[in-house]
Structure formats: structure tokens, C-alpha cells
């Protein structure tokens, strides 16, 4: 296993190098020169947008339903030739699933998420995270949850504290 401190040092070095090159973080593991250079495909995932995947192994998400196609290209092609759906599995997301994913993914974004999207427990967790230097105090005062650089290093722990 990789040492957590070593990974943190490498992340900080990468963030400094990206910043020095004129790139800003827009998601915990992504940097760009500005909004036009951001990966819209991934931003759509993190914002919980709808998407329709096409091809072997593709995943889709529309209106709280997620489904995925068979993975192997020949199995996918065979189903299409036979007039059968290439869908392999499907799940209907509950309101709790959608909330968990919303928090888990949107907290990773530089734009953050509205503090109002959290329940009372989550808002208390956010307050503790501000005190611990994991969330931006300025953003919190404006009703938005945004990770600090230290918070990005501990994003999974922050999300856990916002959900429990």
C-alpha cells in the first residue's frame, strides 16, 4: 500500500505545479485553465446530470434510474442484431441514494454545494469541518460547502462527516 503521507505530498506538489502553470482546480483531481477547458462529461457526473451511454459496457443515468450495457463487444453486437436490448443491469436510486451521491460528488467540486442541501447533522459536520480547516470559512458564511486545500486531501473523511 502507498503511504498516505507520500500521496498527500505528491498531491500538494501536483497542485502547486498546476497552479504555477495557470491551472485552477475544479474538482479534487482535476485542473483546467478555465470553465471552457473543464471536462464537461465528468462535470455532468459530479453534478448528477442525466446521461445516456452508448456502446459495450456503457453506463447511463436518467431521472434516478441507472443502467449499464453488456461489456463484451461481441455480446453487445449480437444483442443489437437480434433486436434485443444490450442492457445488462439496472437500478432505481432511492432518495437516500441520490442524496448520498449528491453530497459525495458535489463536495469534490471547486464550486462546492449549497449548505442547505445538507440535513441538520450534515450542517453540524460542516461547521466542525470549517473549524478544522477542511472547509472554506468564507464560503460557509455564504451558505456554500467548499473544500480547502487541506480538505481536498481529506475529502472522503469530510464527506463522511457531512453524511453521518
Residue frames as a rotation matrix with the C-alpha (Angstrom) as fourth column:
UNK 1
0.573 0.819 0.000 0.00
0.819 -0.573 0.000 0.00
0.000 0.000 -1.000 0.00
UNK 2
-0.140 -0.565 0.813 1.13
0.491 -0.752 -0.439 3.51
0.860 0.338 0.383 -0.77
UNK 3
-0.573 -0.168 -0.802 1.88
0.810 -0.266 -0.523 5.67
-0.126 -0.949 0.289 2.24
UNK 4
0.486 0.871 0.071 -0.87
0.874 -0.484 -0.042 8.28
-0.003 0.082 -0.997 2.85
UNK 5
0.480 -0.370 -0.795 1.67
0.156 -0.856 0.493 10.98
-0.863 -0.360 -0.354 3.72
UNK 6
-0.654 -0.723 0.220 3.58
0.290 0.028 0.956 10.26
-0.698 0.690 0.192 0.50
UNK 7
-0.254 0.659 0.708 0.35
0.959 0.077 0.272 10.52
0.125 0.748 -0.652 -1.51
UNK 8
0.713 0.522 -0.468 -0.52
0.615 -0.786 0.060 13.80
-0.337 -0.331 -0.881 0.22
UNK 9
-0.026 -0.816 -0.577 2.94
0.065 -0.577 0.814 15.22
-0.998 -0.016 0.069 -0.56
UNK 10
-0.775 -0.250 0.580 2.54
0.544 0.204 0.814 14.22
-0.322 0.946 -0.022 -4.21
UNK 11
0.220 0.921 0.320 -0.92
0.971 -0.238 0.017 15.79
0.092 0.308 -0.947 -4.38
UNK 12
0.644 -0.017 -0.765 0.40
0.316 -0.905 0.286 19.04
-0.697 -0.426 -0.577 -2.92
UNK 13
-0.475 -0.869 -0.141 3.28
0.111 -0.218 0.970 19.03
-0.873 0.445 0.199 -5.42
UNK 14
-0.557 0.349 0.753 0.85
0.830 0.237 0.504 18.40
-0.002 0.907 -0.422 -8.30
UNK 15
0.557 0.815 -0.160 -1.47
0.820 -0.570 -0.046 21.16
-0.128 -0.106 -0.986 -7.10
UNK 16
0.300 -0.534 -0.791 1.45
0.086 -0.810 0.580 23.61
-0.950 -0.242 -0.197 -6.85
UNK 17
-0.736 -0.612 0.289 2.71
0.303 0.085 0.949 22.66
-0.605 0.786 0.123 -10.31
UNK 18
-0.195 0.757 0.624 -0.75
0.972 0.065 0.225 23.03
0.129 0.650 -0.748 -11.84
UNK 19
0.693 0.457 -0.557 -1.30
0.584 -0.810 0.062 26.37
-0.423 -0.369 -0.828 -10.11
UNK 20
-0.086 -0.835 -0.544 2.11
0.046 -0.549 0.835 27.63
-0.995 0.047 0.085 -11.24
UNK 21
-0.834 -0.196 0.515 1.15
0.473 0.224 0.852 26.64
-0.282 0.955 -0.094 -14.81
UNK 22
-0.843 0.520 -0.138 -2.03
-0.538 -0.818 0.205 28.75
-0.007 0.247 0.969 -14.60
UNK 23
-0.405 0.715 -0.569 -4.44
0.065 0.644 0.762 25.88
0.912 0.272 -0.308 -13.98
UNK 24
-0.497 0.332 0.801 -7.07
-0.858 -0.327 -0.397 26.01
0.130 -0.885 0.448 -11.27
UNK 25
-0.979 0.195 0.063 -8.67
0.175 0.956 -0.236 23.04
-0.106 -0.220 -0.970 -9.57
UNK 26
-0.442 0.896 -0.043 -12.31
-0.816 -0.382 0.434 22.48
0.372 0.227 0.900 -10.47
UNK 27
0.814 0.538 -0.220 -12.64
-0.362 0.765 0.532 19.01
0.455 -0.353 0.818 -8.94
UNK 28
0.775 -0.504 0.382 -10.45
-0.337 0.182 0.924 17.30
-0.535 -0.844 -0.029 -6.35
UNK 29
0.054 -0.802 0.595 -8.40
0.359 0.571 0.738 15.51
-0.932 0.173 0.319 -9.01
UNK 30
0.176 0.064 0.982 -8.83
0.984 -0.045 -0.174 17.85
0.033 0.997 -0.071 -11.99
UNK 31
-0.141 -0.306 -0.941 -7.38
0.274 -0.926 0.260 21.21
-0.951 -0.221 0.215 -13.01
UNK 32
0.213 0.206 0.955 -8.06
0.977 -0.028 -0.212 23.42
-0.017 0.978 -0.207 -16.05
UNK 33
-0.808 -0.542 0.230 -7.26
0.567 -0.822 0.054 26.86
0.160 0.174 0.972 -17.43
UNK 34
-0.779 0.627 -0.016 -10.92
-0.589 -0.740 -0.324 27.87
-0.215 -0.243 0.946 -17.02
UNK 35
-0.050 0.874 0.484 -14.50
-0.418 0.422 -0.805 26.67
-0.907 -0.242 0.344 -17.38
UNK 36
0.598 0.305 -0.741 -14.21
-0.793 0.087 -0.603 26.17
-0.119 0.948 0.294 -21.16
UNK 37
-0.218 -0.794 -0.568 -11.33
-0.763 0.502 -0.408 23.73
0.609 0.344 -0.715 -20.62
UNK 38
-0.427 0.117 0.897 -13.09
-0.751 0.507 -0.424 21.62
-0.505 -0.854 -0.128 -17.98
UNK 39
-0.978 0.116 -0.172 -14.22
0.006 0.846 0.534 18.11
0.208 0.521 -0.828 -18.87
UNK 40
-0.409 0.900 0.152 -17.96
-0.895 -0.428 0.129 18.65
0.181 -0.083 0.980 -19.30
UNK 41
0.036 0.364 -0.931 -18.51
-0.228 0.910 0.347 14.89
0.973 0.199 0.116 -19.41
UNK 42
-0.510 -0.323 -0.797 -17.14
0.626 0.496 -0.601 14.41
0.590 -0.806 -0.051 -15.88
UNK 43
-0.964 0.205 0.170 -18.68
-0.266 -0.795 -0.546 17.61
0.023 -0.571 0.820 -14.52
UNK 44
-0.151 0.955 -0.255 -22.03
-0.737 0.063 0.673 16.18
0.659 0.290 0.695 -15.62
UNK 45
-0.038 0.067 -0.997 -21.42
0.396 0.917 0.046 13.09
0.917 -0.393 -0.061 -13.48
UNK 46
-0.794 -0.408 -0.452 -20.42
0.555 -0.180 -0.812 15.13
0.250 -0.895 0.369 -10.45
UNK 47
-0.837 0.536 0.109 -23.49
-0.547 -0.819 -0.173 17.35
-0.003 -0.205 0.979 -10.78
UNK 48
-0.584 0.626 0.517 -25.83
0.126 0.699 -0.704 14.36
-0.802 -0.346 -0.487 -11.06
UNK 49
-0.278 0.463 -0.842 -26.91
-0.881 -0.473 0.030 15.25
-0.384 0.749 0.539 -14.59
UNK 50
0.656 0.510 0.557 -28.65
-0.151 0.811 -0.565 12.77
-0.740 0.286 0.609 -16.86
UNK 51
-0.287 -0.707 -0.647 -26.54
-0.885 -0.063 0.462 10.95
-0.367 0.705 -0.607 -19.45
UNK 52
0.834 0.523 0.174 -27.10
-0.373 0.767 -0.522 8.20
-0.406 0.371 0.835 -21.96
UNK 53
-0.217 -0.967 0.132 -24.16
-0.606 0.239 0.759 5.86
-0.765 0.085 -0.638 -22.57
UNK 54
0.811 0.425 -0.401 -23.84
-0.567 0.406 -0.717 4.10
-0.142 0.809 0.570 -25.91
UNK 55
0.114 -0.767 -0.632 -21.72
-0.695 0.393 -0.602 1.04
0.710 0.508 -0.488 -26.59
UNK 56
0.313 -0.066 -0.948 -20.41
0.360 0.931 0.054 -2.05
0.879 -0.359 0.315 -24.82
UNK 57
-0.270 -0.430 -0.861 -20.15
0.926 0.129 -0.355 -1.55
0.264 -0.893 0.364 -21.06
UNK 58
-0.686 0.013 0.727 -21.60
0.033 -0.998 0.049 1.97
0.727 0.058 0.685 -21.24
UNK 59
-0.555 0.504 -0.662 -23.49
0.799 0.101 -0.593 3.27
-0.232 -0.858 -0.459 -18.24
UNK 60
-0.445 0.511 0.735 -26.48
0.238 -0.724 0.648 5.60
0.863 0.463 0.200 -18.32
UNK 61
-0.664 0.316 -0.677 -28.39
0.680 -0.122 -0.723 7.66
-0.311 -0.941 -0.134 -15.77
UNK 62
-0.709 0.534 0.460 -31.73
-0.042 -0.683 0.729 9.31
0.704 0.498 0.507 -16.44
UNK 63
0.058 0.863 0.502 -34.21
-0.613 -0.366 0.700 10.51
0.788 -0.349 0.507 -13.83
UNK 64
0.040 -0.099 0.994 -32.78
-0.979 0.194 0.059 8.48
-0.199 -0.976 -0.089 -10.96
UNK 65
0.905 0.153 0.397 -32.53
-0.076 0.976 -0.204 5.25
-0.419 0.154 0.895 -12.94
UNK 66
-0.003 -0.956 -0.294 -29.06
-0.911 -0.119 0.395 3.92
-0.413 0.269 -0.870 -13.68
UNK 67
0.862 0.231 0.451 -28.39
-0.060 0.930 -0.362 1.11
-0.504 0.285 0.816 -16.13
UNK 68
-0.113 -0.960 -0.256 -25.46
-0.737 -0.092 0.670 -0.46
-0.666 0.264 -0.697 -17.95
UNK 69
0.619 0.268 -0.738 -24.88
-0.765 0.417 -0.491 -2.46
0.176 0.869 0.463 -21.11
UNK 70
0.899 -0.391 0.196 -23.20
0.350 0.912 0.213 -5.84
-0.262 -0.123 0.957 -21.51
UNK 71
0.443 -0.809 -0.387 -19.44
-0.301 -0.541 0.785 -5.36
-0.845 -0.231 -0.483 -21.56
UNK 72
-0.375 -0.704 0.603 -18.16
0.324 0.510 0.797 -7.59
-0.868 0.495 0.036 -24.32
UNK 73
-0.516 0.126 -0.847 -18.36
-0.659 -0.690 0.299 -6.03
-0.548 0.712 0.439 -27.81
UNK 74
-0.903 0.192 -0.385 -19.48
-0.183 0.639 0.747 -9.29
0.389 0.745 -0.542 -29.47
UNK 75
-0.591 0.734 -0.334 -22.27
0.787 0.437 -0.435 -9.80
-0.173 -0.520 -0.836 -26.91
UNK 76
-0.337 0.424 -0.841 -23.35
-0.023 -0.896 -0.443 -6.19
-0.941 -0.130 0.312 -27.42
UNK 77
-0.692 0.008 -0.722 -23.37
-0.702 -0.238 0.671 -6.59
-0.166 0.971 0.171 -31.24
UNK 78
-0.915 0.352 -0.197 -25.22
0.275 0.902 0.333 -9.90
0.295 0.251 -0.922 -31.06
UNK 79
-0.418 0.794 -0.442 -27.99
0.654 -0.074 -0.752 -8.36
-0.630 -0.604 -0.489 -28.97
UNK 80
-0.336 0.272 -0.902 -28.37
-0.449 -0.888 -0.101 -5.49
-0.828 0.371 0.421 -31.41
UNK 81
-0.853 -0.021 -0.521 -28.53
-0.494 0.353 0.795 -7.86
0.167 0.935 -0.312 -34.40
UNK 82
-0.764 0.570 -0.302 -31.18
0.587 0.808 0.039 -9.92
0.267 -0.147 -0.952 -32.59
UNK 83
-0.193 0.713 0.674 -33.20
-0.013 -0.689 0.725 -6.80
0.981 0.131 0.142 -31.78
UNK 84
0.517 0.278 -0.810 -32.65
0.748 0.313 0.585 -7.30
0.416 -0.908 -0.046 -28.05
UNK 85
0.899 -0.181 0.399 -31.67
-0.317 -0.898 0.306 -4.56
0.303 -0.401 -0.865 -25.64
UNK 86
0.090 -0.942 -0.324 -27.96
0.153 0.335 -0.930 -4.56
0.984 0.034 0.175 -24.83
UNK 87
0.202 0.053 0.978 -28.86
-0.828 -0.524 0.199 -3.61
0.523 -0.850 -0.062 -21.26
UNK 88
-0.347 -0.434 -0.831 -27.29
0.073 0.871 -0.485 -5.87
0.935 -0.229 -0.271 -18.67
UNK 89
-0.387 0.202 -0.900 -28.41
0.916 0.199 -0.349 -4.35
0.109 -0.959 -0.262 -15.38
UNK 90
-0.160 0.467 0.870 -30.47
0.108 -0.868 0.485 -1.58
0.981 0.172 0.088 -13.90
UNK 91
-0.500 0.084 -0.862 -31.05
0.864 0.114 -0.491 0.10
0.057 -0.990 -0.129 -10.55
UNK 92
0.367 0.664 0.651 -33.54
0.396 -0.745 0.537 2.63
0.842 0.060 -0.536 -9.32
UNK 93
-0.712 -0.702 -0.012 -31.88
0.353 -0.344 -0.870 5.09
0.606 -0.624 0.493 -6.99
UNK 94
0.239 0.753 -0.613 -33.76
0.953 -0.062 0.295 5.87
0.184 -0.655 -0.733 -3.80
UNK 95
0.828 0.084 0.555 -33.95
0.027 -0.994 0.110 9.39
0.560 -0.076 -0.825 -2.44
UNK 96
0.815 -0.568 0.117 -31.31
-0.153 -0.016 0.988 8.39
-0.560 -0.823 -0.100 0.13
UNK 97
0.248 -0.725 0.642 -29.03
0.841 0.491 0.229 7.03
-0.481 0.483 0.731 -2.64
UNK 98
0.418 -0.024 0.908 -29.41
0.705 -0.622 -0.341 10.22
0.573 0.782 -0.243 -4.63
UNK 99
0.954 -0.064 0.292 -28.66
-0.223 -0.802 0.554 12.40
0.199 -0.594 -0.780 -1.60
UNK 100
0.603 -0.773 0.199 -25.57
0.212 0.395 0.894 10.37
-0.769 -0.497 0.402 -0.71
UNK 101
0.100 -0.562 0.821 -24.25
0.981 0.193 0.012 10.61
-0.165 0.804 0.571 -4.27
UNK 102
0.702 0.217 0.678 -25.10
0.401 -0.908 -0.124 14.31
0.589 0.359 -0.724 -4.50
UNK 103
0.913 -0.385 0.136 -23.07
-0.335 -0.514 0.790 15.10
-0.234 -0.766 -0.598 -1.38
UNK 104
0.448 -0.774 0.447 -20.28
0.397 0.621 0.676 12.67
-0.801 -0.125 0.586 -2.22
UNK 105
0.082 -0.399 0.913 -19.77
0.996 0.064 -0.061 14.08
-0.034 0.915 0.403 -5.71
UNK 106
0.641 0.242 0.728 -20.62
0.430 -0.899 -0.080 17.77
0.636 0.365 -0.680 -5.43
UNK 107
0.910 -0.377 -0.174 -18.42
0.010 -0.399 0.917 18.35
-0.415 -0.836 -0.359 -2.39
UNK 108
0.164 -0.894 0.417 -15.48
0.768 0.380 0.515 17.39
-0.619 0.236 0.749 -4.63
UNK 109
0.303 0.039 0.952 -16.16
0.855 -0.452 -0.254 20.39
0.421 0.891 -0.171 -6.90
UNK 110
-0.768 -0.637 -0.063 -14.44
0.618 -0.713 -0.331 23.76
0.166 -0.294 0.941 -6.50
UNK 111
-0.493 0.684 0.538 -17.92
-0.300 -0.714 0.633 25.34
0.817 0.151 0.557 -6.76
UNK 112
-0.970 0.054 0.235 -18.97
-0.209 0.300 -0.931 23.17
-0.121 -0.953 -0.279 -3.82
UNK 113
-0.440 0.888 -0.136 -22.56
0.579 0.396 0.713 22.60
0.687 0.235 -0.688 -2.88
UNK 114
-0.041 0.494 0.868 -25.21
-0.444 -0.787 0.427 24.58
0.895 -0.368 0.252 -1.03
UNK 115
-0.932 -0.268 0.243 -25.09
-0.311 0.251 -0.917 24.15
0.185 -0.930 -0.317 2.72
UNK 116
-0.214 0.951 0.224 -28.90
-0.919 -0.118 -0.376 23.97
-0.331 -0.287 0.899 2.59
UNK 117
0.182 0.254 -0.950 -28.62
-0.692 0.720 0.060 20.63
0.699 0.646 0.307 0.74
UNK 118
-0.714 -0.500 -0.490 -27.41
0.018 0.687 -0.727 19.04
0.700 -0.528 -0.481 4.00
UNK 119
0.458 0.823 -0.336 -29.61
0.396 0.150 0.906 17.93
0.796 -0.548 -0.258 6.86
UNK 120
0.870 -0.064 0.489 -29.03
-0.416 -0.625 0.660 19.18
0.263 -0.778 -0.571 10.42
UNK 121
0.736 -0.630 0.247 -26.39
0.275 0.613 0.741 16.52
-0.618 -0.477 0.624 11.08
UNK 122
0.302 -0.618 0.725 -24.56
0.944 0.087 -0.319 17.43
0.134 0.781 0.610 7.89
UNK 123
0.580 -0.061 0.812 -24.65
0.070 -0.990 -0.124 21.13
0.812 0.128 -0.570 8.69
UNK 124
0.904 -0.311 0.293 -23.17
-0.341 -0.113 0.933 20.43
-0.257 -0.944 -0.208 12.12
UNK 125
0.504 -0.737 0.450 -20.48
0.685 0.658 0.311 18.31
-0.526 0.151 0.837 10.42
UNK 126
0.399 -0.319 0.860 -19.79
0.688 -0.515 -0.511 21.20
0.606 0.795 0.014 8.04
UNK 127
0.849 -0.055 0.526 -19.36
-0.324 -0.840 0.436 23.56
0.417 -0.540 -0.731 10.97
UNK 128
0.732 -0.620 0.282 -16.80
0.003 0.417 0.909 21.21
-0.681 -0.665 0.307 12.54
UNK 129
0.377 -0.592 0.713 -15.02
0.912 0.370 -0.175 20.89
-0.160 0.716 0.679 9.17
UNK 130
0.649 -0.143 0.747 -14.74
0.169 -0.931 -0.324 24.70
0.742 0.337 -0.580 8.96
UNK 131
0.865 -0.304 0.401 -13.25
-0.489 -0.323 0.810 24.77
-0.117 -0.896 -0.428 12.47
UNK 132
0.522 -0.663 0.537 -10.80
0.278 0.727 0.628 22.02
-0.807 -0.178 0.564 11.46
UNK 133
-0.124 -0.600 -0.790 -9.74
-0.553 -0.619 0.557 23.97
-0.824 0.506 -0.255 8.35
UNK 134
-0.631 -0.082 0.771 -11.24
0.402 0.816 0.415 21.44
-0.663 0.572 -0.482 5.93
UNK 135
0.187 0.731 0.656 -13.94
0.980 -0.188 -0.070 23.72
0.072 0.656 -0.752 4.50
UNK 136
-0.640 -0.398 0.657 -13.67
0.475 -0.877 -0.070 27.35
0.604 0.267 0.750 3.48
UNK 137
-0.510 0.428 -0.746 -14.96
0.702 -0.294 -0.649 29.63
-0.497 -0.855 -0.150 6.25
UNK 138
-0.780 0.195 -0.594 -15.77
-0.376 -0.906 0.196 32.40
-0.500 0.376 0.780 3.73
UNK 139
-0.730 0.518 -0.445 -17.83
-0.296 0.347 0.890 30.07
0.616 0.781 -0.100 1.56
UNK 140
-0.591 0.490 -0.641 -19.54
0.750 0.626 -0.213 28.57
0.297 -0.606 -0.738 4.63
UNK 141
-0.644 0.324 -0.693 -20.64
0.275 -0.748 -0.605 32.06
-0.714 -0.580 0.392 5.73
UNK 142
-0.624 0.401 -0.670 -22.20
-0.754 -0.534 0.382 32.46
-0.205 0.744 0.636 2.27
UNK 143
0.300 0.833 0.464 -24.03
-0.687 0.526 -0.501 29.13
-0.662 -0.168 0.731 2.60
UNK 144
0.713 -0.139 -0.687 -21.72
-0.546 0.504 -0.669 27.03
0.440 0.852 0.284 0.41
UNK 145
0.703 -0.499 0.507 -19.60
-0.104 0.633 0.767 23.99
-0.704 -0.592 0.393 1.28
UNK 146
0.806 -0.539 -0.245 -16.19
-0.307 -0.027 -0.951 24.23
0.506 0.842 -0.188 -0.45
UNK 147
0.767 -0.579 -0.276 -13.12
0.640 0.656 0.400 22.20
-0.051 -0.484 0.874 0.42
UNK 148
0.666 -0.715 -0.214 -9.88
-0.628 -0.692 0.356 23.91
-0.402 -0.102 -0.910 1.37
UNK 149
0.112 -0.715 -0.691 -6.60
-0.771 0.376 -0.514 22.50
0.627 0.590 -0.509 0.07
UNK 150
-0.805 -0.367 0.466 -6.30
-0.591 0.566 -0.575 20.52
-0.053 -0.738 -0.673 3.31
UNK 151
0.008 0.919 0.394 -9.92
-0.606 0.318 -0.729 19.45
-0.796 -0.233 0.560 2.88
UNK 152
0.527 0.122 -0.841 -9.16
-0.824 0.314 -0.471 18.12
0.207 0.942 0.266 -0.60
UNK 153
-0.537 -0.799 -0.271 -6.54
-0.650 0.597 -0.470 15.85
0.537 -0.076 -0.840 0.96
UNK 154
-0.959 0.224 0.173 -9.21
-0.002 0.607 -0.795 14.52
-0.283 -0.763 -0.581 3.34
UNK 155
-0.607 0.752 -0.259 -12.26
-0.746 -0.426 0.511 14.79
0.274 0.503 0.820 1.09
UNK 156
-0.295 0.515 -0.805 -13.57
0.072 0.852 0.519 11.30
0.953 0.095 -0.288 1.85
UNK 157
-0.653 0.013 -0.757 -13.48
0.749 0.159 -0.643 11.99
0.112 -0.987 -0.114 5.60
UNK 158
-0.911 0.354 -0.211 -15.23
-0.303 -0.922 -0.242 15.33
-0.280 -0.157 0.947 5.08
UNK 159
-0.425 0.782 -0.455 -17.99
-0.584 0.147 0.799 13.66
0.692 0.605 0.394 3.05
UNK 160
-0.402 0.247 -0.882 -18.41
0.537 0.844 -0.008 11.01
0.742 -0.476 -0.472 5.75
UNK 161
-0.808 0.033 -0.588 -18.82
0.531 -0.394 -0.751 13.72
-0.256 -0.919 0.301 8.39
UNK 162
-0.797 0.554 -0.242 -21.40
-0.599 -0.775 0.201 15.52
-0.076 0.305 0.949 6.26
UNK 163
-0.243 0.707 -0.664 -23.47
-0.498 0.497 0.711 12.35
0.833 0.504 0.231 5.88
UNK 164
-0.028 0.215 -0.976 -23.32
0.586 0.795 0.158 10.90
0.810 -0.568 -0.149 9.42
